């Protein structure tokens, strides 16, 4: 999840929230 968190931070705060929301539902397959 460390890599995903870094990507989310790069995209921005708004995308970060959506990113983690998807991780909560699909921890094995994050959104593109």
mmCIF file of the N, C-alpha and C atoms, coordinates in Angstrom:
data_MODEL
# 
_entry.id   MODEL 
# 
loop_
_atom_site.group_PDB 
_atom_site.id 
_atom_site.type_symbol 
_atom_site.label_atom_id 
_atom_site.label_alt_id 
_atom_site.label_comp_id 
_atom_site.label_asym_id 
_atom_site.label_entity_id 
_atom_site.label_seq_id 
_atom_site.pdbx_PDB_ins_code 
_atom_site.Cartn_x 
_atom_site.Cartn_y 
_atom_site.Cartn_z 
_atom_site.occupancy 
_atom_site.B_iso_or_equiv 
_atom_site.pdbx_formal_charge 
_atom_site.auth_seq_id 
_atom_site.auth_comp_id 
_atom_site.auth_asym_id 
_atom_site.auth_atom_id 
_atom_site.pdbx_PDB_model_num 
ATOM 1  N N  . UNK A 1 1  ? 0.830   -1.213 0.000   1.00 0.00 ? 1  UNK A N  1 
ATOM 2  C CA . UNK A 1 1  ? 0.000   0.000  0.000   1.00 0.00 ? 1  UNK A CA 1 
ATOM 3  C C  . UNK A 1 1  ? 0.865   1.265  0.000   1.00 0.00 ? 1  UNK A C  1 
ATOM 4  N N  . UNK A 1 2  ? 2.133   1.096  0.331   1.00 0.00 ? 2  UNK A N  1 
ATOM 5  C CA . UNK A 1 2  ? 3.032   2.249  0.383   1.00 0.00 ? 2  UNK A CA 1 
ATOM 6  C C  . UNK A 1 2  ? 3.128   2.906  -0.993  1.00 0.00 ? 2  UNK A C  1 
ATOM 7  N N  . UNK A 1 3  ? 3.262   2.086  -2.033  1.00 0.00 ? 3  UNK A N  1 
ATOM 8  C CA . UNK A 1 3  ? 3.362   2.619  -3.385  1.00 0.00 ? 3  UNK A CA 1 
ATOM 9  C C  . UNK A 1 3  ? 2.084   3.357  -3.770  1.00 0.00 ? 3  UNK A C  1 
ATOM 10 N N  . UNK A 1 4  ? 0.941   2.772  -3.391  1.00 0.00 ? 4  UNK A N  1 
ATOM 11 C CA . UNK A 1 4  ? -0.339  3.387  -3.729  1.00 0.00 ? 4  UNK A CA 1 
ATOM 12 C C  . UNK A 1 4  ? -0.490  4.736  -3.043  1.00 0.00 ? 4  UNK A C  1 
ATOM 13 N N  . UNK A 1 5  ? -0.038  4.820  -1.794  1.00 0.00 ? 5  UNK A N  1 
ATOM 14 C CA . UNK A 1 5  ? -0.142  6.066  -1.036  1.00 0.00 ? 5  UNK A CA 1 
ATOM 15 C C  . UNK A 1 5  ? 0.692   7.151  -1.706  1.00 0.00 ? 5  UNK A C  1 
ATOM 16 N N  . UNK A 1 6  ? 1.879   6.779  -2.190  1.00 0.00 ? 6  UNK A N  1 
ATOM 17 C CA . UNK A 1 6  ? 2.746   7.745  -2.867  1.00 0.00 ? 6  UNK A CA 1 
ATOM 18 C C  . UNK A 1 6  ? 2.089   8.236  -4.146  1.00 0.00 ? 6  UNK A C  1 
ATOM 19 N N  . UNK A 1 7  ? 1.488   7.316  -4.899  1.00 0.00 ? 7  UNK A N  1 
ATOM 20 C CA . UNK A 1 7  ? 0.807   7.701  -6.131  1.00 0.00 ? 7  UNK A CA 1 
ATOM 21 C C  . UNK A 1 7  ? -0.345  8.645  -5.830  1.00 0.00 ? 7  UNK A C  1 
ATOM 22 N N  . UNK A 1 8  ? -1.106  8.330  -4.800  1.00 0.00 ? 8  UNK A N  1 
ATOM 23 C CA . UNK A 1 8  ? -2.253  9.153  -4.421  1.00 0.00 ? 8  UNK A CA 1 
ATOM 24 C C  . UNK A 1 8  ? -1.795  10.565 -4.065  1.00 0.00 ? 8  UNK A C  1 
ATOM 25 N N  . UNK A 1 9  ? -0.697  10.663 -3.326  1.00 0.00 ? 9  UNK A N  1 
ATOM 26 C CA . UNK A 1 9  ? -0.172  11.966 -2.933  1.00 0.00 ? 9  UNK A CA 1 
ATOM 27 C C  . UNK A 1 9  ? 0.252   12.754 -4.169  1.00 0.00 ? 9  UNK A C  1 
ATOM 28 N N  . UNK A 1 10 ? 0.792   12.064 -5.158  1.00 0.00 ? 10 UNK A N  1 
ATOM 29 C CA . UNK A 1 10 ? 1.221   12.729 -6.384  1.00 0.00 ? 10 UNK A CA 1 
ATOM 30 C C  . UNK A 1 10 ? 0.019   13.271 -7.158  1.00 0.00 ? 10 UNK A C  1 
ATOM 31 N N  . UNK A 1 11 ? -1.073  12.507 -7.186  1.00 0.00 ? 11 UNK A N  1 
ATOM 32 C CA . UNK A 1 11 ? -2.263  12.935 -7.921  1.00 0.00 ? 11 UNK A CA 1 
ATOM 33 C C  . UNK A 1 11 ? -2.956  14.100 -7.222  1.00 0.00 ? 11 UNK A C  1 
ATOM 34 N N  . UNK A 1 12 ? -2.965  14.079 -5.904  1.00 0.00 ? 12 UNK A N  1 
ATOM 35 C CA . UNK A 1 12 ? -3.582  15.178 -5.166  1.00 0.00 ? 12 UNK A CA 1 
ATOM 36 C C  . UNK A 1 12 ? -4.499  14.681 -4.059  1.00 0.00 ? 12 UNK A C  1 
ATOM 37 N N  . UNK A 1 13 ? -4.887  15.583 -3.167  1.00 0.00 ? 13 UNK A N  1 
ATOM 38 C CA . UNK A 1 13 ? -5.711  15.236 -2.010  1.00 0.00 ? 13 UNK A CA 1 
ATOM 39 C C  . UNK A 1 13 ? -7.066  14.660 -2.405  1.00 0.00 ? 13 UNK A C  1 
ATOM 40 N N  . UNK A 1 14 ? -7.741  15.290 -3.380  1.00 0.00 ? 14 UNK A N  1 
ATOM 41 C CA . UNK A 1 14 ? -9.067  14.825 -3.787  1.00 0.00 ? 14 UNK A CA 1 
ATOM 42 C C  . UNK A 1 14 ? -8.995  13.410 -4.334  1.00 0.00 ? 14 UNK A C  1 
ATOM 43 N N  . UNK A 1 15 ? -8.017  13.160 -5.198  1.00 0.00 ? 15 UNK A N  1 
ATOM 44 C CA . UNK A 1 15 ? -7.855  11.819 -5.762  1.00 0.00 ? 15 UNK A CA 1 
ATOM 45 C C  . UNK A 1 15 ? -7.423  10.845 -4.681  1.00 0.00 ? 15 UNK A C  1 
ATOM 46 N N  . UNK A 1 16 ? -6.655  11.349 -3.717  1.00 0.00 ? 16 UNK A N  1 
ATOM 47 C CA . UNK A 1 16 ? -6.177  10.520 -2.605  1.00 0.00 ? 16 UNK A CA 1 
ATOM 48 C C  . UNK A 1 16 ? -7.362  9.920  -1.856  1.00 0.00 ? 16 UNK A C  1 
ATOM 49 N N  . UNK A 1 17 ? -8.381  10.730 -1.590  1.00 0.00 ? 17 UNK A N  1 
ATOM 50 C CA . UNK A 1 17 ? -9.563  10.238 -0.872  1.00 0.00 ? 17 UNK A CA 1 
ATOM 51 C C  . UNK A 1 17 ? -10.252 9.132  -1.662  1.00 0.00 ? 17 UNK A C  1 
ATOM 52 N N  . UNK A 1 18 ? -10.449 9.366  -2.966  1.00 0.00 ? 18 UNK A N  1 
ATOM 53 C CA . UNK A 1 18 ? -11.108 8.370  -3.813  1.00 0.00 ? 18 UNK A CA 1 
ATOM 54 C C  . UNK A 1 18 ? -10.263 7.101  -3.877  1.00 0.00 ? 18 UNK A C  1 
ATOM 55 N N  . UNK A 1 19 ? -8.953  7.286  -3.952  1.00 0.00 ? 19 UNK A N  1 
ATOM 56 C CA . UNK A 1 19 ? -8.024  6.153  -4.049  1.00 0.00 ? 19 UNK A CA 1 
ATOM 57 C C  . UNK A 1 19 ? -8.168  5.225  -2.849  1.00 0.00 ? 19 UNK A C  1 
ATOM 58 N N  . UNK A 1 20 ? -8.127  5.823  -1.656  1.00 0.00 ? 20 UNK A N  1 
ATOM 59 C CA . UNK A 1 20 ? -8.211  5.005  -0.438  1.00 0.00 ? 20 UNK A CA 1 
ATOM 60 C C  . UNK A 1 20 ? -9.598  4.402  -0.270  1.00 0.00 ? 20 UNK A C  1 
ATOM 61 N N  . UNK A 1 21 ? -10.627 5.089  -0.763  1.00 0.00 ? 21 UNK A N  1 
ATOM 62 C CA . UNK A 1 21 ? -11.983 4.534  -0.701  1.00 0.00 ? 21 UNK A CA 1 
ATOM 63 C C  . UNK A 1 21 ? -12.057 3.246  -1.518  1.00 0.00 ? 21 UNK A C  1 
ATOM 64 N N  . UNK A 1 22 ? -11.388 3.235  -2.677  1.00 0.00 ? 22 UNK A N  1 
ATOM 65 C CA . UNK A 1 22 ? -11.355 2.039  -3.515  1.00 0.00 ? 22 UNK A CA 1 
ATOM 66 C C  . UNK A 1 22 ? -10.519 0.948  -2.856  1.00 0.00 ? 22 UNK A C  1 
ATOM 67 N N  . UNK A 1 23 ? -9.413  1.349  -2.215  1.00 0.00 ? 23 UNK A N  1 
ATOM 68 C CA . UNK A 1 23 ? -8.552  0.378  -1.534  1.00 0.00 ? 23 UNK A CA 1 
ATOM 69 C C  . UNK A 1 23 ? -9.326  -0.327 -0.427  1.00 0.00 ? 23 UNK A C  1 
ATOM 70 N N  . UNK A 1 24 ? -10.213 0.411  0.228   1.00 0.00 ? 24 UNK A N  1 
ATOM 71 C CA . UNK A 1 24 ? -11.009 -0.165 1.311   1.00 0.00 ? 24 UNK A CA 1 
ATOM 72 C C  . UNK A 1 24 ? -11.923 -1.273 0.766   1.00 0.00 ? 24 UNK A C  1 
ATOM 73 N N  . UNK A 1 25 ? -12.379 -1.099 -0.478  1.00 0.00 ? 25 UNK A N  1 
ATOM 74 C CA . UNK A 1 25 ? -13.272 -2.087 -1.083  1.00 0.00 ? 25 UNK A CA 1 
ATOM 75 C C  . UNK A 1 25 ? -12.478 -3.151 -1.844  1.00 0.00 ? 25 UNK A C  1 
ATOM 76 N N  . UNK A 1 26 ? -11.402 -2.709 -2.531  1.00 0.00 ? 26 UNK A N  1 
ATOM 77 C CA . UNK A 1 26 ? -10.600 -3.639 -3.330  1.00 0.00 ? 26 UNK A CA 1 
ATOM 78 C C  . UNK A 1 26 ? -9.121  -3.490 -2.997  1.00 0.00 ? 26 UNK A C  1 
ATOM 79 N N  . UNK A 1 27 ? -8.706  -3.960 -1.824  1.00 0.00 ? 27 UNK A N  1 
ATOM 80 C CA . UNK A 1 27 ? -7.326  -3.817 -1.369  1.00 0.00 ? 27 UNK A CA 1 
ATOM 81 C C  . UNK A 1 27 ? -6.346  -4.562 -2.267  1.00 0.00 ? 27 UNK A C  1 
ATOM 82 N N  . UNK A 1 28 ? -6.825  -5.604 -2.973  1.00 0.00 ? 28 UNK A N  1 
ATOM 83 C CA . UNK A 1 28 ? -5.940  -6.396 -3.824  1.00 0.00 ? 28 UNK A CA 1 
ATOM 84 C C  . UNK A 1 28 ? -5.817  -5.783 -5.214  1.00 0.00 ? 28 UNK A C  1 
ATOM 85 N N  . UNK A 1 29 ? -6.829  -4.991 -5.614  1.00 0.00 ? 29 UNK A N  1 
ATOM 86 C CA . UNK A 1 29 ? -6.792  -4.381 -6.942  1.00 0.00 ? 29 UNK A CA 1 
ATOM 87 C C  . UNK A 1 29 ? -7.202  -2.914 -6.863  1.00 0.00 ? 29 UNK A C  1 
ATOM 88 N N  . UNK A 1 30 ? -6.213  -2.013 -6.714  1.00 0.00 ? 30 UNK A N  1 
ATOM 89 C CA . UNK A 1 30 ? -6.479  -0.570 -6.638  1.00 0.00 ? 30 UNK A CA 1 
ATOM 90 C C  . UNK A 1 30 ? -6.970  -0.028 -7.974  1.00 0.00 ? 30 UNK A C  1 
ATOM 91 N N  . UNK A 1 31 ? -7.663  1.096  -7.968  1.00 0.00 ? 31 UNK A N  1 
ATOM 92 C CA . UNK A 1 31 ? -8.182  1.708  -9.198  1.00 0.00 ? 31 UNK A CA 1 
ATOM 93 C C  . UNK A 1 31 ? -7.049  2.157  -10.106 1.00 0.00 ? 31 UNK A C  1 
ATOM 94 N N  . UNK A 1 32 ? -7.259  2.177  -11.402 1.00 0.00 ? 32 UNK A N  1 
ATOM 95 C CA . UNK A 1 32 ? -6.236  2.564  -12.381 1.00 0.00 ? 32 UNK A CA 1 
ATOM 96 C C  . UNK A 1 32 ? -5.865  4.027  -12.264 1.00 0.00 ? 32 UNK A C  1 
# 
